[in-house]
Amino acid sequence: MDILKEYRLIPLREDENTLELLVPENFQPEKVEEIRFIKGKDVKLSVISEEEFAKALQEKLSEESIDIENPEEVYEDVSEDLLLRSDDSPVVQLVNSLLIRASTVGASDIHFEPYEEETLVRFRLDGMLHEVMKINPTTYRSVVSRIKVISNLNVAEKRVPQDGRIRVKIGKKDLDIRVSVVPTVFGERVVMRLLDKSGALLSLEELGLSPSNERKLKRLAEKPYGIVLITGPTGAGKSTTLYAMLLHIKSPTKNIITIEDPVEYQIKGVSQIQVNPKVGLTFAAGLRSILRQDPDVIMVGEIRDSETADIAVHAALTGHLLLSTLHTNDAVSAVPRLLDMGVEPFLVASSIEGVVAQRLVRKVCPHCREGYEPSEEEIRELGLEEGFTFYRGRGCDMCLGTGYKGRTAIFEVLEFDDELKQFITQNQDANGIRELAIKKGYEDMLRDGIRKIREGITTSEEVLRVVKQ
C-alpha cells in the first residue's frame, strides 16, 4: 500500500501500533478511515494549510523514483492538478513525475535526447543543462506517444517536426508547456518549454538594474513617442524587461496594445494579440491593424524583417511609443541592424530613443557563498586593479552542487540625444557611435557585470562567459 501515490497523503512516521500522516485542512475523513482499516493501526494526523500541504506534496512527489520496467500505454487528457493524480500506468507516472520535478526545481525546459543505447533526459536550470535520468529505447517510444497525446499532436506521424502545447496545474502553479518534436536518427527528440502562467511579473525595480540604468530605463519607458529596443540573444530575458516596462507605464489613461509570439503572460489592462502566420496574422500585418486602434503604446514581440521595421519606424514618427526586441550583440549594433533592414538613416535617427542590451548571468548561491582572492588572469581579463575580494559558491544541496542559484541580468542602456541622432544621419559607423556614447557616460555590459561581481551577486566566470563570447 503506497499512501503517498494512492491517497495523496504524506506518511510522517510509522511503528507497530501507530501511523502519523501529514494532511491538508480540507482532507477527506473517509480516506483516513480507509487507511486506518487497511493498516490496522491507530492513525494520528498533523493538519497544515492547503498551500503548505501542496508544497510539501510537490516536493515529496518530485523525489519519488518511477518503476518503468513494464510500461503500459494508457493515455488520458491532463486537466486536473498533477499533484492529485494517481495513475497506474508507469509511462503516465513517469511523464507526470518529470513535470512535477521540473516545476519543483524551477527548470525552464525539459530535453528528451534519444541515442542508440538510451535516451537522456536533461533539465535546463538557470540557463544550463543538467542530466536527471536515462530511459531505455522501448520505454521512450511510449513516453513520446504520451507527450504527443496530451499536447494534441499526431501520434502516428514520426517523419516531420511537430509543435504543440499542454496546460497543466501543479499545486499553485499554472503551467503552459510548449512542446517541440523533431525526428532524429535514433527516434524523436522532444523539448518541453515550461512557462509558469501564475508567476508574478517583475517590476523595473526587481530586474537588477543599477540605479543609473534604472533611471534611464524609466525615462525611456515614459517617452511620449519613439522606438525603444531591447536587444540580446534568445533566452536573455528581453520579454521580462518589456513586460516590466509595460507594467511601469500601464495606466487607465493609456491604450496599450501588444502583438507577441507567443503571449507569455497576461497583463490586466493591456490588449494582447497572438501572432498566427497560418491565417496571415504576422507581426507586420498585426502592427498595421494596431495602428488603426488608436494606441498610445505598442509592443511588438520582435522586429524580424524589413517590413515590420519600416512600419515600426513610421508608427514611432506618428506619435506612438513603440517597444520591441532585436537580435544584436550590444546596444550600439542596433542602429546598423536597422539600416541593414533597409530603414533610411534619417528615419532611424528621427525615431530611435533608446536601446537596452542585456544578458542573463547565474547568481552565486547564498547558502554556500564564500569570498576568495581572484587570480591575476581574472583581474587582467576584467581590466581591474588588484585588491578585490570576489565571491563564489562552494556547491551545496540547495544549489545541486553547482554553486549558483537563480539568475539576474547585466545591462547596458543607451539613450539617444540630439547629438547622437545627428551623428547617425551623417555617419552610421558603430564604433563612432560607441565612442561618442562613451563620452556621454554610456557603460557597457562588462562594466555592469564587474559591479555585480564586486557586490558578490555573480562570478567573473559567468560575466566573461556571456559578455566575451
N, C-alpha and C positions, 0 to 999 in steps of 0.2 A: 504493500500500500504506500503510494507516494503522495503524502498530504500536500506538498508544495504544488505538484503538477495537476493532481486530480481535484483538489479542493481550493486551490489558490489561497491557502493559509500557510503561515510560516511557523514550523516547529522550532521552539527555542531549546527546550531540554526534555529528556525522556529517561525515566528509570523504570524499575519493575512495576511500580504502582501508579505513577503519575506522568502525565504528558502536559507540558506547558506550550500554549500556542500564542503567537502574536496575531491579533485580528484587528480589522478596522472598526470604527464606531457603528457602521451600518452592516455588521456581519449578520449572516443568516443562522439563527439558533439551530435549525434543523440539520445544518451541515455539521455543527459541533456535536449534536446528539448522535449523528450517524458515526462520526469518528470515535466517540465515547463507546458506542455499542460494538463496533468492529474491533477496536483495540482492547476493550475490556478493562480500561483504566480510568482513573479519575482525571478529568481534563480541567486544567487551570488556564484562565485567559488573561493576557495582557492587552488591554484595549488602547489603541492610539488613534489619532485623527486619520481620516481617509487620505489626506495629502501625504502625511508621513508614511502611512502604510504602503501607498502606491510607490513611493520612492524606495522603501525597503524591499518590496516585492520585485521591483525592476532590477535592483542590484543583485538580489538573490538569483533571479532567473538568468541574468546575464552571466553568472558564474557557472550555471549548470552545463554539464557536458551532454552531448546527444549521442545515443546509440544509433548508428546508421549502417549497421551490417546488413539488414534485410529491408531495404526501402520499399514502401508501397506507394503507388501513385494515386493519392487521394487529394482532390482539389476542392476548395471551397472559396467563395467570394470573401475577401477580407473587408469587413465593415465595422466590426466591433473592436474594442480595445484589445490589443495583442496580449496585454498582461493578464486578461481574464479568459483567454482561450486555452483549452486543454485538448488539443487534437491528438489522436492516436498515431497518425502517420509519422514515421521518423523524418521523412522529407519535409513535411509541413512544419514539424517541430524545429528542424534544422534551419529552415529559412526564417521562421519567426525568431528563433534564438539569436541568429546573426543580426537581425534588425534591432532586437532589444539590446544586444551587446553594443552594437554600433551607436545607438542612441544614448546609451548609458555613458560611454566614454567620450562622447562628443565628436564622433567621426563625421567627416563631410562626404565621404564616398566609400562604397564597398566594391572591391575589384574581384572578379572571378576569372582567373587566368588559366586556361586549360593547356597542359603539356602532355607529352606522350605517356608518362607513368602516372601522373596525378594532376589535380587542379589545385592551384594555390589561391587561397582567399586572403586578401590584404585590405586593411582599413587605412584611409588617409586621415591622419591625426595631425593637426597643426601644420598642414601642408606637406607632411612626409608620410610615405607608405610604410606600414608595419604588418608583417605576416601574422595571421591569427590562427589559421588552421590549414590542413590539406584534406582534399576529398578524393576518393578513388573515382576513376572514369565512369563506372556504371552508375554510381550514386549521382554524379554530377549531371548526367543526362536528365535524370528525374528532377534535380534541382532547377535546371534551366527551364524544363517544362512547367514546373510550379510557378516560377517567376513570370513566365510568359502568360500563364493563365490569369494570374492576379493583376497583370498590367495590360490585359486585353490585347495581347499580340497573337499572331498566327503560330500555333504550336507546331504545325506540320512544316512550315516554311523555315528551312535551315540554310538556304543558299544566299540570301540577301540580308543586309543590315535592317534592323527594325528599331523603332523608338516608341516607348510607351510611358505610362505613369501610374502610380499607385497612391492612394490616400489611406493612411492608417493612423490610428491613435495608439500611443504608447504612454500609458499613465496620463500625465497632464500635457504631454507633447502631441501636437497635431502635425504629422509629417506628410509632406508632399514629396514623393520619391520619383525622380526621373530615371527611366530605365533605358539603357542603350545596349543592344545586342548586335554583335558583328561576327561573321563566320571566320574561323581561322583553320589552320591545317589540322589541329587536334580537337576541334569542336568549337562551339560558340562561346565567344568571350563576352562577359556581361559586366557592365559598370552601372552601379546604382548611386545616383546623387541625392543626398538627403537634405531637404530644406525644411527647417523647423518653422511652420507657419505660426506657432504660438509664441515664438521667441520675440522678445521685446526689441524694437529697433533702437539703434544707438543715436544719441544726440551728438551735435558737433563737439560738445564739451567732453564726451566719452570716447572720442576717436583716438586720443593720444597725441593731439596736436600740441606743439609748443605754443606758449602764449602769443608770440608774434604771428605765427602761422594761423592760429585760431582767429585772431582779429582780422587778418587778411581774408580768410575764407568767409567770415561773416559779412565783410564788406562786399565780397563778390556775390554772395547769395542775395544780398539786399539791393543789388543793382536794378534799376527800372527796366533796362533792356540790354541787349548784347549777348554774346556767347561766352559761356564758362565751360571749359572742358576738363574732364578727369582722365588722365592717361596712365597706362601701365599694362602689363601683360595679363592674360587670363588668370583669374584667381588672386588678384592683388587687392581686392576689397573695394573696387571702384563703385559698385552698386550700393554698398553700405554707405559710402560717402555721399553719393547722390541722394539717397533716402534721408540722410541726416540733414542735408541742405534743404530738402523739401519740408521736413518737419520744422526747421528753423523759420521758414518764411510762410508756412501754412497759416491762412487767415480767412475768416468769413468774407472779407472784402476782396479776396483774390480768386480768380478762376484758374486752377492748376490742372493741367491735363498731361498725362504721360502716355507714351507708346513704348512697350517693352517686349523683350523676347528672352525668357518668359517673364510674367509678372511674379516676382519673387515674394513680395509682401504687400498686403493690402493696407492702405493708409486712409483713414476716415477723412472725408472732406477733399479727397483728390480723385479725379476721374482717371481710371487706368485702362488702357487698351492693350490687348494681347495681339502681337503680330501673328498673321495667318497667311503665309505665302500661297497656300493651296487655293485660296479664294481671292488672291490678288491684294491682300492687305499687307503690304510691305512697309518698311519704315518710311519710305518716300511717299507712298500713297496715303498712309495714315497721317503723316505730317501735313500733307496738303489739306486733308479733311479737318484736322485740328485747327488750322488757321481760320476756318470758317465758323469755329465755335466760340469766337470772341475770347481767346485765352489771354491771361496776363503772364503766366509762366508755363513753359513747355519743357517736358523732359523726354529726350529721345534716348532709348537704351544704348544705341551705338551708331556712330556715323561710319557706315561701311563702304559707301560708294559716292561717286561724284554727284549723282542726282540728289541724294539725301543732303550732302554737304552744301550744294547750291541752294536748296530750299531752306536749309537751316540758316545760312548766312542772310538770305533775304527776309526770313522771319525776324531775325535779330535787328535788321535795319529798319523794320516797320514797327518797332516799338514793343517787341516781346523779349522777355528774358528766356534764353534757351540753354538748358543744361544737357550735356551729353558726355559720352566717353569716346576715346580714340586709342588705338594701339600704337604707342610710341615709347621709346626708352626713357625719355625725360620730358620736362615741361617745354623746353625751348624747341624740341623737334616737332612739336605740334604745328608750328607755322609752316615749315617745309612740307609736312604731310598734307595739310590743306591745299597748299599750292600744287602738290603732285596730283591732287584730285581734280585739278582744273579750276580752282577758285582764283580769281584775279587778286594780285597783291593788294590793290587799293580796297577791295571788298573785305579781305581778311583784316586789314588794318582798321577799317571802319567798324567792323562787327565784334572783333575779339576783345574781351575784357580781362580774361584771366585763364590760366592753365594750372591745374594741380596734378603733379605726378606722385605716385605712391607705390610702395611695395610692402608686403607683409613679412614680418620677422617674428620668430618664436620668442616668447618671454621666458626668462630664467625662472625655474620652479621655485616658488617662495619657501617650500618646505625643506629643500636641501641646498639653498643658496649659500655660497661661500665666496670670500674675497681671495684674490690671488694677484701676484705681481706679473704684469704682462711681459712677454718676451720682446727682445729688440726688434724681431721681424714684425710682430703685431704693431708695435709703436711706429715702425717705419711705414708699413702699409697704410696706416690710418693718418700718417702725416702729423704725428703728435710729438711733444717733448716727453722726456722721461718723468717719472714721479707720480704716476697714476695708479690707483687700485681698480682692477676690473673684477667682474663677478661672473660666476658660472654655477651650474647645478651639478652636485656630485652624482645624482641619479638615485631615486628612491621609489617606493611602491606607488606613491601619489602621482609620479610622472612616468611610470612604467620604465624607469631606469634611463630615460633619455636626458634628464637634466632640464627639460623645458616643459612648461605647462601654459597653454593659451598662446594667443598671438596679438600683436599690436602692429600698427603701421608706421612707416617712416615717410615723411612728406617733403616735397618742395612746392612752394606756392609762388607763382609768377604773376604779378599784376601788370597790366599793360597801361602805361600812362601815355600822354600825348607824344613825348619824345620817342618812346619805343615804337609807337604806331607810325610815326613819321619815318623812323628808320626802316620799318618793314616795307613801306612803299618805295623806298629808294634802294634798299639792299636786303635781299632775303637770305643772306648767309647766316646759318645757325650759330656759328662761332661768334660772329659780330653781335648778334642779338644777345648771346650769353655774356659777352664781355661788358656790354652796355648795362645789362640787367644786374651784374655783379657790382658795378659801380653804384647802383641804386639800392644795394643791400640784399640782393637775391642770394639765398643759400640753397645749395643742392641737397639731395637726399643723404649724401655721405655725412655732411655736417649735422643733419638731424639725427642720423644713426649714431654718430660719435657722442652726441648729447645723451642719447638713451643708453649707450654703453657706460658712460661715466656715472649715470644715475642708477646703474645696476638693473635696468629693465631687460636688457638683452645682452648678447655677447658679440665680440668682434667677429667671430666666425660667421654668425648669422648676417650681420650687416655687410660684410665683404662678399658673402655668398649671393646676396640679392642685388647689390649695387655694382659689383665688378664682375658681372657675368660676361 
